[in-house]
Amino acid sequence: MAKKSRKNQSAPVEGEVGPRQPCPCGSGKRYKACHGAAGGAATPFVARPFEGLAGECDLIALRELVPAATAPLTLAEGVPGAGSRVVRLNTLLPVAAPAMVRDSGEVWLGLQVQHNYGDPARDLGAVLLAALEQAERGESGIVGLTSDPGEGPRLQDLVANTELDVTVHDTFEFWVSDVADAGEDFAAALSQANDTIRPTARLEGVEAAYWTNVGTKEHLRWVMPHDEDALLTALARLHAAGKDVLVEGARFVGMFRAHGLLTPVWDLPVGTGAAALEEPAKKFAADLKTALADDSDLTQEERSARAGLANRQVTIR
């Protein structure tokens, strides 16, 4: 149930944006009328907003690729509620809410939202602070973000810098995990939301790799933290050597670019499942590490492979 309104925009990265091209923030405006306008946007556009966070790759996957998942967050020392307030990260909350304060006082933060003011980490920071303040007042309910938050703490400033402990869910039942009776109306909405979920699983042996079944085929989508140029070169070496086929019948088909990082994508035969990818993914990660460390000149075949890979990228954020 990921967002669709901005995903198909092939937004250029910072530094490559023409004045008449779509703004990379996803607003739908031309760059010259949005973040390219002098004084036009309070929050500067950030090409890699989650850089510096240990869970950066999983954050991107949960924001852009995974339908239903949660992960606990630990507030940084000095942040209101640190050490006592329960904070949970969610792929999607009801009505795509930016955050919710539950009756229990827990703060739930949503990643898949309708707004994007140029720096998602700043947006999340503003919403988290507002939710914590609301919780301190003893008030429950939705916390929104309807305008550019401007300057202020980012997510990196408010939470402990640890890997995310991600739980992928088969349904959105986690929306009512703390409610005895959600009511018939909400139950109907929940059922409708559940119908949109594609089976998804996070691989256990490598970081930020997610298998999904879309019915007619299966995919592996793997968010990687490496520099784009270095990763393209390493992937080209592996492709030329035939080392990018994870399982029989699998095909490396290209990459997404989201929030400054590349996400290689494999098509998989129906029936592959996530478990069958665990060992091949570990081997691929080891081969990739070796290829990243290789600073020799590319062969003609590798150069050709790299050019082909560079043409198989789609920017979704």
C-alpha positions as CSV (number, residue, x, y, z in Angstrom):
1,M,0.0,0.0,0.0
2,A,2.8,2.3,-0.8
3,K,2.2,5.8,-2.2
4,K,1.6,6.1,-5.9
5,S,1.2,9.9,-6.4
6,R,4.9,10.6,-6.7
7,K,6.6,7.3,-7.5
8,N,6.5,7.5,-11.2
9,Q,8.2,10.9,-11.4
10,S,11.6,10.5,-12.9
11,A,13.0,13.3,-10.7
12,P,16.6,14.3,-11.3
13,V,19.1,14.4,-8.4
14,E,20.4,17.5,-6.9
15,G,22.9,19.3,-9.1
16,E,21.3,18.0,-12.3
17,V,17.9,19.8,-12.1
18,G,16.9,22.1,-14.9
19,P,14.6,25.0,-14.0
20,R,11.7,23.6,-16.0
21,Q,12.1,20.0,-14.8
22,P,10.0,18.5,-11.9
23,C,11.4,19.4,-8.5
24,P,13.1,16.4,-6.9
25,C,11.1,16.9,-3.7
26,G,8.1,15.3,-5.4
27,S,5.8,18.4,-5.1
28,G,4.7,18.2,-8.7
29,K,6.0,21.8,-9.3
30,R,8.8,22.8,-11.6
31,Y,12.1,23.2,-9.9
32,K,12.2,26.9,-10.6
33,A,8.9,27.4,-8.8
34,C,9.8,25.2,-5.8
35,H,13.2,24.4,-4.3
36,G,14.9,26.3,-7.2
37,A,13.2,29.6,-6.4
38,A,15.1,32.1,-4.4
39,G,13.6,32.0,-0.9
40,G,10.8,29.8,-2.3
41,A,11.2,26.8,0.0
42,A,11.9,27.1,3.7
43,T,13.5,23.6,3.9
44,P,16.4,23.0,1.4
45,F,16.1,19.9,-0.8
46,V,18.3,17.1,0.6
47,A,19.2,14.4,-1.9
48,R,20.2,11.8,0.7
49,P,18.0,12.7,3.7
50,F,18.7,9.7,5.9
51,E,22.5,9.7,5.5
52,G,24.3,9.0,8.8
53,L,21.6,6.8,10.3
54,A,22.6,3.2,10.8
55,G,19.2,2.1,9.6
56,E,19.3,4.3,6.5
57,C,18.7,1.5,4.0
58,D,15.8,0.0,5.9
59,L,14.3,3.4,6.3
60,I,14.2,3.9,2.6
61,A,12.8,0.4,2.0
62,L,10.0,1.0,4.5
63,R,9.2,4.4,3.1
64,E,9.2,3.4,-0.5
65,L,8.9,-0.4,-1.0
66,V,7.4,-2.3,1.9
67,P,3.7,-2.3,2.5
68,A,3.3,-3.2,6.1
69,A,6.1,-3.1,8.7
70,T,7.1,-1.6,12.0
71,A,10.3,-0.9,14.0
72,P,10.8,0.5,17.5
73,L,12.7,3.7,17.8
74,T,14.8,4.8,20.8
75,L,14.8,8.5,21.6
76,A,18.2,10.2,21.9
77,E,19.3,11.4,25.3
78,G,17.8,14.8,26.1
79,V,14.8,14.4,23.9
80,P,11.5,14.7,25.8
81,G,10.3,11.2,26.8
82,A,13.7,9.6,26.3
83,G,14.0,6.5,28.4
84,S,10.2,6.2,29.0
85,R,8.2,7.1,25.9
86,V,7.5,4.2,23.5
87,V,8.0,5.3,19.9
88,R,7.3,3.1,16.9
89,L,8.1,3.6,13.3
90,N,5.4,2.4,10.8
91,T,5.4,2.1,7.1
92,L,1.9,3.4,6.9
93,L,-0.7,4.7,9.4
94,P,-4.4,5.0,8.9
95,V,-5.3,7.8,6.5
96,A,-1.6,8.1,5.8
97,A,-1.2,10.1,9.0
98,P,2.3,11.5,9.7
99,A,2.0,10.4,13.3
100,M,-0.4,9.3,16.0
101,V,-0.4,9.6,19.8
102,R,-2.2,6.5,21.1
103,D,-4.4,6.4,24.2
104,S,-1.6,4.5,25.9
105,G,0.8,7.5,25.3
106,E,2.8,5.6,22.7
107,V,3.9,7.7,19.7
108,W,3.6,6.1,16.3
109,L,5.5,7.7,13.4
110,G,4.4,7.1,9.7
111,L,6.8,6.9,6.8
112,Q,4.5,6.7,3.9
113,V,2.8,10.1,3.8
114,Q,1.3,12.6,1.3
115,H,3.7,15.4,2.0
116,N,7.4,16.0,1.1
117,Y,8.9,19.4,1.8
118,G,12.4,18.6,0.5
119,D,13.9,16.9,3.5
120,P,12.0,13.9,4.7
121,A,14.3,13.6,7.8
122,R,13.3,17.2,8.7
123,D,9.7,16.4,8.1
124,L,9.9,13.4,10.4
125,G,11.8,15.4,13.0
126,A,9.1,18.0,13.1
127,V,6.3,15.5,13.3
128,L,8.0,13.5,16.0
129,L,8.6,16.6,18.1
130,A,4.9,17.6,17.8
131,A,3.8,14.1,18.7
132,L,6.0,14.0,21.8
133,E,4.7,17.4,22.9
134,Q,1.1,16.2,22.4
135,A,1.9,13.1,24.3
136,E,3.4,15.1,27.2
137,R,0.1,17.1,27.4
138,G,-1.7,13.8,27.7
139,E,-3.5,14.3,24.4
140,S,-4.1,11.4,21.9
141,G,-4.9,11.6,18.2
142,I,-3.5,12.3,14.8
143,V,-0.5,14.6,14.4
144,G,-0.4,16.3,11.0
145,L,2.1,18.3,8.9
146,T,0.4,20.7,6.5
147,S,3.2,23.2,5.8
148,D,6.9,23.3,5.4
149,P,8.4,22.9,8.9
150,G,11.4,25.1,8.1
151,E,14.5,24.8,10.2
152,G,14.7,22.5,13.2
153,P,15.9,19.1,14.4
154,R,16.0,16.2,11.9
155,L,15.2,12.6,12.7
156,Q,19.0,12.0,13.1
157,D,19.0,14.5,16.0
158,L,16.1,12.9,17.9
159,V,16.7,9.1,17.8
160,A,19.5,6.8,18.8
161,N,21.7,5.8,15.9
162,T,21.1,2.1,15.9
163,E,20.1,-0.5,13.2
164,L,16.3,-0.9,12.8
165,D,14.7,-4.0,14.2
166,V,12.2,-4.4,11.4
167,T,9.1,-6.6,11.7
168,V,7.3,-7.2,8.4
169,H,3.5,-7.8,8.8
170,D,1.1,-9.7,6.5
171,T,-1.7,-7.4,7.4
172,F,-2.3,-3.9,8.9
173,E,-3.6,-5.4,12.1
174,F,-0.8,-3.6,13.9
175,W,-3.0,-0.5,13.5
176,V,-5.3,-1.9,16.2
177,S,-2.7,-3.9,18.2
178,D,-3.5,-1.8,21.3
179,V,-7.3,-1.5,20.8
180,A,-9.8,-4.0,22.1
181,D,-12.6,-3.1,19.7
182,A,-11.9,-0.8,16.7
183,G,-15.5,-0.7,15.6
184,E,-17.2,-1.9,12.4
185,D,-16.4,1.1,10.3
186,F,-12.7,0.9,11.0
187,A,-12.8,-2.9,10.6
188,A,-14.1,-2.4,7.0
189,A,-11.4,0.1,6.2
190,L,-8.8,-2.3,7.7
191,S,-10.0,-5.1,5.5
192,Q,-9.8,-2.9,2.4
193,A,-6.2,-1.9,3.3
194,N,-5.3,-5.5,3.9
195,D,-6.4,-6.4,0.4
196,T,-3.7,-4.2,-1.1
197,I,-0.8,-5.9,0.6
198,R,1.6,-8.0,-1.5
199,P,3.4,-10.8,0.5
200,T,6.7,-9.4,1.6
201,A,9.7,-10.6,3.7
202,R,13.0,-9.2,4.8
203,L,16.0,-11.5,4.3
204,E,17.7,-12.3,7.5
205,G,21.3,-12.8,6.3
206,V,21.9,-9.4,4.6
207,E,20.8,-5.9,5.3
208,A,17.7,-4.2,3.7
209,A,16.9,-6.9,1.2
210,Y,13.2,-7.5,0.7
211,W,11.5,-10.3,-1.2
212,T,8.0,-9.7,-2.5
213,N,5.4,-11.7,-4.5
214,V,3.3,-9.6,-6.9
215,G,1.3,-12.5,-8.3
216,T,2.7,-12.9,-11.8
217,K,6.3,-12.9,-10.5
218,E,8.4,-12.4,-7.5
219,H,11.1,-9.7,-6.9
220,L,14.1,-9.1,-4.6
221,R,14.6,-5.4,-4.0
222,W,17.8,-4.6,-2.1
223,V,18.6,-1.1,-0.8
224,M,22.4,-0.7,-0.8
225,P,24.4,2.0,1.1
226,H,27.3,2.3,-1.4
227,D,28.3,5.3,-3.5
228,E,26.4,5.2,-6.7
229,D,29.3,5.2,-9.1
230,A,31.2,2.6,-7.2
231,L,28.2,0.4,-6.9
232,L,27.5,0.6,-10.6
233,T,31.0,-0.3,-11.4
234,A,31.0,-3.3,-9.0
235,L,27.6,-4.5,-10.3
236,A,29.0,-4.3,-13.9
237,R,31.9,-6.5,-12.9
238,L,29.6,-9.1,-11.4
239,H,27.2,-8.9,-14.3
240,A,30.0,-9.5,-16.9
241,A,31.2,-12.4,-14.8
242,G,27.7,-14.0,-14.6
243,K,27.7,-13.6,-10.8
244,D,24.5,-11.6,-10.5
245,V,22.1,-14.5,-11.0
246,L,20.9,-15.3,-7.5
247,V,18.9,-18.5,-8.3
248,E,18.1,-20.4,-11.4
249,G,15.7,-18.4,-13.6
250,A,16.4,-15.1,-11.7
251,R,17.3,-12.0,-13.7
252,F,18.8,-8.7,-12.6
253,V,16.6,-6.2,-14.2
254,G,17.7,-2.8,-13.0
255,M,17.6,-0.3,-10.1
256,F,15.5,2.2,-8.3
257,R,17.1,5.4,-7.0
258,A,15.4,6.6,-3.9
259,H,16.6,9.2,-1.3
260,G,20.2,9.1,-2.7
261,L,20.7,5.4,-2.8
262,L,20.3,2.7,-5.4
263,T,18.1,-0.4,-5.0
264,P,19.0,-3.2,-7.3
265,V,16.0,-5.3,-8.4
266,W,15.9,-9.0,-9.5
267,D,12.9,-10.7,-11.1
268,L,12.4,-14.2,-9.7
269,P,10.5,-17.2,-10.8
270,V,7.1,-17.7,-9.1
271,G,7.6,-20.1,-6.2
272,T,11.1,-19.0,-5.3
273,G,10.2,-17.6,-1.9
274,A,12.4,-15.7,0.5
275,A,14.1,-18.6,2.2
276,A,15.7,-19.8,-1.1
277,L,17.4,-16.4,-1.4
278,E,19.2,-16.4,1.9
279,E,22.4,-18.2,1.0
280,P,22.6,-16.8,-2.6
281,A,22.2,-13.3,-1.2
282,K,25.0,-13.8,1.3
283,K,27.3,-15.0,-1.5
284,F,26.3,-12.1,-3.7
285,A,27.1,-9.7,-0.8
286,A,30.6,-11.3,-0.5
287,D,31.2,-11.1,-4.2
288,L,30.0,-7.5,-4.2
289,K,32.4,-6.5,-1.4
290,T,35.3,-8.0,-3.5
291,A,34.1,-6.1,-6.6
292,L,33.8,-2.9,-4.7
293,A,37.4,-3.2,-3.6
294,D,38.7,-3.9,-7.1
295,D,40.2,-0.7,-8.5
296,S,41.5,-2.2,-11.8
297,D,40.3,-0.8,-15.1
298,L,37.1,-2.2,-16.5
299,T,37.3,-4.5,-19.4
300,Q,35.4,-3.8,-22.6
301,E,32.6,-6.2,-21.6
302,E,32.4,-4.7,-18.1
303,R,32.2,-1.1,-19.6
304,S,29.4,-2.3,-21.8
305,A,27.6,-3.9,-18.8
306,R,28.0,-0.7,-16.8
307,A,26.5,1.5,-19.6
308,G,23.6,-0.9,-19.8
309,L,23.0,-0.8,-16.0
310,A,23.2,3.0,-16.0
311,N,20.3,3.0,-18.4
312,R,18.2,0.8,-16.2
313,Q,17.6,3.2,-13.4
314,V,14.3,4.8,-12.3
315,T,14.2,7.6,-9.7
316,I,11.3,7.2,-7.4
317,R,12.2,9.9,-4.9
